[in-house]
């Protein structure tokens, strides 16, 4: 690991388990120092929210004040590291749980970044539009093959990141987002519930559901008159399960049912 990078521990993973906080940190890494007002303007958020997330990042040691730019009126912040490194397979249970939350926030932040990039696609200069790529490849791989693919891709990225430009007079580059995403296609593997979630019993077809009352025994049928119109469903709230003050009980005739006749003399 390069000395300019940080390996995320459990505490920093928890600080970064928020997509907007990740976006703020990446903004400082990509564009350099900024104040809360500048961060808010760049991301279209409230300055108070920007200030709050900057303070949380500073408390976690991920950003520091830039004393060369700061003044008594404005506080300028800069990233403390070039990039974050997280190994999801390492650490105790609490570290792995924090890593899941961090990864979830990371995916949400990348979705928002892609949304903003999509708005700029029609406006890109031709030289950048010709080389930008949004590839999507579906491969059939095992977990060990994904790990090997990831390592090989990261080696290529490190080479482009660490090697100086061959020509000092070459055109200056701009920050380029290189996203390497590798995950099972959703819906293709069985998922595991979170450790603190209990899966409820799946009732059999003839069992009442946990919150449903047991079915009642059918009562006696009262035939409707021959000329009765078929009932249309009325647009009203469902009737309660137990008879209300103005509803017939199981032994009372309904509004469209004839009252039972008293037996006459035989």
N, C-alpha and C positions, 0 to 999 in steps of 0.2 A: 504494500500500500504506500502511495506517495505521501510525503509529509504534508502536502497541501490538502490532503483529503481527510475526512473524518469517518471512522467506523462507528455507526450508530449503536449506542447501548440502549438499555430498556428505557431510561429516562428521556433520552432524545427521541426515541421512537414515539413515546407518548406525546411529546411536544409537537411532533410532525404529523400526528394522526388527525389532521384537519386539512382538507384540500386547499382552502384559501391560504392557510399558513405556508403550505408548500409552494404555492404560487408566488407569495411574497418573497420567500427565500430565493426561489429561482430567478425572480426579477432582479434582485440585488446581485446575484451571481452573473447574470447575463449582461446587465446594463450598468453596473457599478453603483456607487453610493447614492442614497436618496433619502429624502425626508418623508415623514408620514404623509404630508400633503402631496408630494410627488408620487408616492406609491398609490395613494387613493385616486389621483387623476389618471394614472396609467392603467389601473385595473377597474375603474368605474365603481369604486366603493366609497363608503363614508369615511372621512378622515379619522373619526373616532375608532372605527373598526380597524383601520390600517395601523393606528397607534397601538391598539391593544395587541394585535398579532406581532408587531415589532417588539413589544415588551416581552411577550412570551418567548419569542425566538432569542432575545438577548438573555433572558433568564436561563435558557437551555444552553447557552454558550455557542449558539449557531451564528449569531451576528454580534458585531461590536460597534461602538461609536467611532466615527471617523473624526478624530480631533483636529485634523488639518482643515476640515471643511466646516466643522461645527462652530456655532456662535452662541451667544447668550439667548438668542431668540429661537433658533432652529437647531434641532438635533439631527445630524446626518448619521445614517447607519450603513454599514458595509458588511458583506458576508465574511465570515471568519475562515471559511474553507472553500476550496474549488468545487468539490463534489462530496456527496454522501455515499457511503458504502454500507450495504446491509446484506447479511447472509441469512436468509430465512430458515436455513436448516440448523443453525447453531444456537446455543444458549439453552437455559432452563425453560420451564413451562411458561413463566410469566413473560420472559423475553420473547418467546415465540408468539404468545397471544398479542403482545404489543406490536410485534411485526406484522401480524395479520391486519390489525387496525391501520397501521401505517401503509401497508400495501393497498388496502381498500381506498384510503384517502389519495394515494398516489394515482390510482386508476381514474378516480373522479377528476383529479387535477389535469390529467392528460386528456380526458374527454373535453374539458373546458378549453384547453389549449388548441385541440383540433378544431373545435367550434370557431374559435377566433381565427385560426389559419384558413378555414373554409371561406370566411368572409373576405379574405385578402386574395384568394386564388385568382379571381377575375381581374385584379388590379396589379398583379406582379409584373415587373419588367420582363421582357422576353427572355433575356439571358438566364434569369432565375426561374421563370416558368418552364423553360426547356429542361432544366436539370432537377427540379423538385420531383419527389416521388412519394407516392402514397400506396406502396405495394401491399398486397395481401396474398400470402401463400399458405395453403393448407397442406401440411406434411403428415405422414403417418410415422410417429416416432414413439419411442419408449422414454420414460423419465431420464434414464442415463444418456440417451441420445440427445435429448433437449439440453442437458447439462453440458455435453461436449459442444453442441452447436453454440450455446451461449458463450462458453469460454473462447471459442474461435472468433466469434464476432467481436467480443470485447477486446481481444488482442488487436484486431484491425483498428478498432476505434481508438485504443490507446496509442497506436502508431501515428495516427493522424493528429491526435491531440498533443503528443509530446514532441514530435519532430518539428524543428524550426523550418520556416519557409526556405526553400532552396534558393530563391532569388530575393535579395533584399529590396529590389525595385519592383517586385511583383505587386499586383493589385491587392490592396488590403482586404482581408476577409471580414465577414460579419458573423455574429452568432448564428449558428445553424443547429436546429433541434434534430438530433438523430435518435429516433425511438426504436428500440428493439423489443418487440412484444412477442412472447411465446407462451401460450397457455392452451389447455384443451378446448376444443370447440364446445361451446356451451351445450349441455344436454347429452354429451356422449359418455360421461363417466358417472358412476354413483357418487353422490355427495354425502358428506358426513355432517351431522348436526353440530352446532357449537357445543363445547364441553358443558356449559351451564344450562342447556336447554333439554327438557325432557319431552320426548316425542309422545303425544297422547295415544291412547289405545285406539286402534282403527276398528270401529264397530262392524260386526257382520251385517249383511243386508237386512236381516229381520230384527236386529237389535235397535232399540231407540237410541238416538244420538244422546251425548252426555247432557245436553240442555233441553231435550225434548221430553214432554210428558209421555207416559206410556199410552198406547192407543186405547181408546175406550171401546167397550163392547157395543155393537150396534143396537140401537133401541128399536121399538116397534115402528113399522112404516105406516104412514098415513097417506093413502092415495089422494092425489090432487084431483080437482074436478076435471071433467072431460074437456071443458072449454078453457082451461087455464092457459095463459100465455107462458111460453118458456121464459125463465128468469135470465136476464142479462146481468153480467157482473157490474156492480155499481162502483164508480171511482171513489172509493172511500178507504179509510184505514182498515186493516184486517181486524176482524172481531177478536176480542180477547178469548183466551182458552176457556175461562170460567164464565158462566152467565153473568152479564151485567145487570144493572137495575132495571133496564128497559128491554131486556132480551129474554125470550122464552127459555125456560130450563128444559132439560131432557124430556120431562113429562108434560110440558105445556105445548099447545099447538102454535106453530109459527104463523106469520101474517098471511101466508098463502096456503095454509093447511086448514081443512075443515075440522071443526071440533068433533071429537068422537061422540057418537050418539049414545044416549043411555039405553040399556037394553029394555025393550018393550015386553009386554006380556007374551008368553010363549003361545 
